[in-house]
Amino acid sequence: MATQTMGEVWPVFPEGERRKELETKQTRMQQFLAEQGLDALLVSRHENIAWITAGTVEMRVAIPYEAAAGNLLFTRSGQRYYLATNNEAPRLAKEEFAGLDYEPVISPWHANDVAGAVRKIVGQGKVAGDIASADWPAVSLQPLRLALCDGEIERYRWLCQRTAEATTDVLLALRPGTSEVAMQASIAEPLLAQNILPTVFLMGTDERIRHYRHAVPRRGVLQNYGMLNLCARRWGLAVSITRFVHFGAMPAELQEKFAAVAQVNARLLHATRAGATTDALFHVAQQAYAELGYPGEEQFHHQGGATGYGEREWIALPGGKDVVHDRQAFAWNPSLQGSKAEDTVVLRNGAIEVMTATPRLPMVETQLGGSTYTSAGVLLA
């Protein structure tokens, strides 16, 4: 069910489901405050604001800033406030917090004393924030964000599909002679038109792909081999995807690398089950590279990991203690120099759903343990 808002269609689930998600998030917050022994928590980071408000509140002004142009305050007694300056207040009241049970606390733009405003509400109670401050300690809300609600999965699916479609369209339209910066612009336009914010651009061509794992756009111009590797966000959720095109016959060495990367990707997906540790997942990749004839490749780049409200909430590390949860999103990115597999998936009820599937592009299927896992192939043009 879609709701028309501000001139666009927001693919939001029915209002009852939205209220249910907001209540679930509020319950998690109250439990967190009790567990941490806090009287109040100040939330300033974009990803946490998006999470607690079911993706409905956008307080971003400066794109690179980790902190919003305002704050949310939650108290142990269940009160909710948004703190903002008078120049931000009218828009926030009308476009962001309408229909949400938050009390506004507005300060003059030239005298914005957040700590003072918090103390007026909380008194001498114990306060923490999600960003380090001289006024109170910082705490991480990441554990609260990892298990996704039904509405989050639905929004995520919409975001991944639209990003995958835009990536497919751009890849199919690429021609030799296109610069890396033009590739960047080509993928940014259709995403921004859907209020999807690109956050990572790795647009590489030819030898730059073969030399660099992170080929940010520079002076390269596509001759035979091009890569679209990007991350993008909406409602606080982050999507990752990588796709390749090759003009002319693809070298046998590159074909072998993509076949091997698909195998590593399949093994990681197969091992992504509730309870698996990041240490165990790292060693899955390590063993796969060794068995496929590429020992030690896991040392040259991380293999990816959990995603959600961060491009990576955590990555698979030797000795890592983070644990896979059901209803969690992942973006694995195994690579051999010049090749990579990367999609955004969700683990739900023990099954993997590839949310960034691109059916118009070549795919590699891998059978493992009675399941079929797909990885992106290379578009030959």
N, C-alpha and C positions, 0 to 999 in steps of 0.2 A: 504494500500500500504506500503510495507516494503522497507527500504533503507539499503543496506549493508555497514557497517561502522566498521572498526577496527576488522575484523574477526568475527563479530556477526551480527545478524539481529536485527535491532532496529525497533520495531513496531510503526513507526512514520507515521502520516497521510500525504497525498500528500503535496508537497512542497508549493503549494499555500495556503493550510490551515496553514502550519507552519508560513509562512510569515504573514498571517492574525493574528495569535495569537501573534506573536512578536510585530506587530503594535498595537494591542489592549493593550498589556502590556505597551508599550512605551507611549501610550496616557494616560493610568491610571497614570503612573509615572509623566508625565508632569502636569496633573491636580493636583496631590498630591503636587508637588513642588509649584504650584501657590496657592493652598489652604493654605499651611503651610507658605507661604511667604519666601520660601527658594531659594537661588541662586544655590545651589548644594546639592546633597545627596550622601554620601559614603555608599555603601552597602557591608557588610562583612559577614553576616550570610548565612550559606549554604542554608537554606530554601528560602531566598529571592533571592539569586543568581539563584537558580533553577527556581523559579517562573518567574522572569523577562526574563530569556533566554529560556523559554518554555522547560525546562528540559534538554537542550543540553550542558550546561556548568557544569563541575565538577572540583571544585578547592579544593577538600578535600584531605589532606595528613594525618593528625592525626585524626583518627576517633572520639575520644571523644571531640575534640575542636568544639565549636559553631561557631568559625570564620574560614574562608577559608584561604588558603595560598596565598591570593591576594585579591584585592578589585575591585569593580565597582564604577565608579563615573558618576553621571548624572547631567547635568547642566540645568538651566532654559531655556537656548537657544537651548536645544535639543541635545547637544553633549554627546557622550558616550565614556568612557575610561575604560580600565582595567589596574590596577596598580599591578605590580608584580616585583619580584626580578629576576636577570639575570639567576639564576639556574632554575627557573620555566618557564621562558619566552619561550624557544624553544618548549616545549610540549604544552603550552597553545596556542601558535600561530598556531600550526599544528593541534592539536586534539580538541581544545575547541572553539576557536574564528574564525576559518576559515569559511568564508561565512557570518559572523556577522559584522555589521558595528560598530566596536569598535576600537578606537585608542589606541595602547599600550603605556604605560608609564613605562619604565623599570629602576630599580635602582640596584646598586650593592648589593649583598646579605649582605654585612657587613656594609652597610650604607643606610638602607631602611628607609627613612624619609617620611612616608606617609603624615603626616600633611604638610610638606614642599612641597611635590609634589602637593597636593591639592591646596595650596595657590598660587603656580605658575600658576595654571589654573584659579582659581576663584578670585584671588586677595583678597580683603577685604570683599567679598560678604558673605552673611549669609549661613553657612554650618551646616548640621546636619548629623548624622550617624545612622545606625540601631543597633549600639552597643555603650554603654556609653563610653565617652572618655574625657580626660582633655582638648581636643582641641575644642570640640563642643558637643552640647546636643544630646541625643538619641531620636529617634522617632520610632513608631511601624508601620510596613507595613502590619500588620495582616489584617486590613480592605480591603486592595487591593487584598488579596489572597483568600478570602472566596468564591466568586462566580466563579465557574470553567468554563473555555472555553470548546468548543467541543473537542479540542485536548487533554486537560487535562483529561476530562472524558474518552476518548478513551484509553489514557495511563493508567489511574487509573484502568479501567476495565481489561486491560491486566495484570497489576501488581496483582490485587486482585485474578484473576483466577489462575495465576501461583502459588501464595502463597497458595491459597486454595487447589490446586491440590497437592502441596508438603506436606501440612499438612495432607491431606487425606491419601496419600501414607505412610507417617510415622506412622500415627495412626493405619492403618490397619496392619502394620508390627510389632507393639509393642507386646511384650510377657512378661509375668512375669519374673522377674530377671533382667530387664533392669534398669540401674541406671538413675537418673535424668540428670546427666552430659552427659550420652550417648544419652539420648533423645534430649538434646540440640544440640549435635554434629550431630545427624541424621537429624534434621530439618535445621540446618545451611548449610550443604553441598549442597543440591539441590537448595537452594536459592542463595547461593554465586555463584554457577555454572551458574546462569542466571543473574549475576550482580545485584542481589537483596540483600541489606545489612540488616541483622537482627539488630534490635535496642533494642528490649525487649525480654527477655527469662523468662517465668514463667512456668517452667516444674516441676509440683508437682506430688506426689504419695501418695495414701492412706491417712494416718492420717494428713500429712502435708497439703493436700488440705482442710481437714475439719477444721484445726486449723488456717490457714493463708490465707488471701485474696490474698496476693502477695507471692506465694511460689516460690521464686527464686531457681534455682538448687543448691542443697547441697548434703547431703549424702544419700538421700532417694533412695530406690530401689523398683520398681514396684512389688506389690504383686497382688492386685485386682483392684485398681482404679488409673487411670493415666490421667493427664491433659496436653495438649499442648496449651499454651497461649503465643502468640507472636505478635510483631509488626515488620514490615520490610519496607524498603524504596527503591525506585528507581525514578530517575528524580525529586527528592525532595519530592515526594508524599509518604505518610505514610499509611500503611494498618494494621488493627488489626483483629485478629481472635482467638477464643478459641474453642477447641473441647475436648471431654472426651471419654475414653474407660473404660468399667468395665468387669472384668473377673468373671464369675459366676453370680448368682442371685443378682440383685441390691436391697438393702434394701428399704422397702416401704417408709420410711422417705425421702430417697434421691429421689425416684421417685416423691413424692409429691412436693419436693422443685423445681425440674426441671420443673414440670408442672406449678408451681406458677411463676417461673422466666420467662417462656415463655409468660405468661399472662402479666407480667410487661413489658417485651420487646415489645410485640404487642401494648400495650397502648402507650408506648413512641414513637414507629414508627408511630402510627396513629396520634399522636399529633404533630409530626414533620412536620409542615407546615409553609410556609412563613409568617413571622410576629409573630410567637410564641416566647415568651421570655424564657430565661433560668430559670427565677423564675417560670413561669407557668409549664415548663417541669419538674422541680424538684417536684412540687406539684402533677403532674400526677403520678410520681413514688411513692411519699409518700402515696397518696390515694390508689393506687393499692396494695401496701404492706399491708396496714391496712385492706382493704376489703378482701384480700386473707388469712387473719389470721396471718400476720407477721408484726404487727405495729412497727414502729420505725426502721425497717431494713435499711432505707435510711441513717440512721446516722452512719452506720458502714463502708461504702465505697461509693465513688462517683459513679454516675450512668452512666458516660460517657458524650458524647456531640459531638461537631463538631470536625471533623478531616480534613485533607488536607495536608498542608505542616508542620504540627506538629502532633505528635501522638494524641494530643488533642489541638485544637485551643482554645476551651473553654469547660468548663464542666457546667452542670446544677447546679445552686446554688440558695438557698433561697435568694430572693432579687436581683438575677442576672438580668442584663439589656441587655445582648447580645441577638441578635435577629436572628432567622432562616431566611436564604435566599434561594430562589430557586437556583438550580444548585450548591448546597452545599453538602459536604460529612459529614457523621456522623458515629460514632462508639459508640453505647450504650452498656453498660455492667452491666445490673442489676444482682444482685447476692444475694443468701442466702448462709450462710457458707457451703462450700462443693459443691456449684452449681453456674453456671453462664451461661448467654447467651451473646455472643459477635460476631458481624459481622460488616463489613464495608459496608455502604449503601450510595446511593446518592439520593437526592431529586431533581426531574426534572419534570417540568410541573405539579406539584402537586402529583406526584406518586413516590413511594419508589422502588428503584431497589437494591436488595441485590447483591452486587458485589462479595462477598466471598462465594457464594453458594457452597455447597459440596453435590451434588446429590448422591454420592456413600455412604453417611453416613446418619444415621437416622435424620429425621427432624420432628419438631412439628408444625402443622398448627393451627393458631388461627384466627377465624372469628371475625371481629370487624367492625361495621359500614359499612357493605357491602363489605369489603375488606378482603383478606386473607394475613396474615403475618406469615412468617416462622422463627422459631428459631431452633438452633441445638439441637438435642437430644443426647442421650448417646449411643455409639456403645457397644453392648453387645457381648462379645466374649466367 
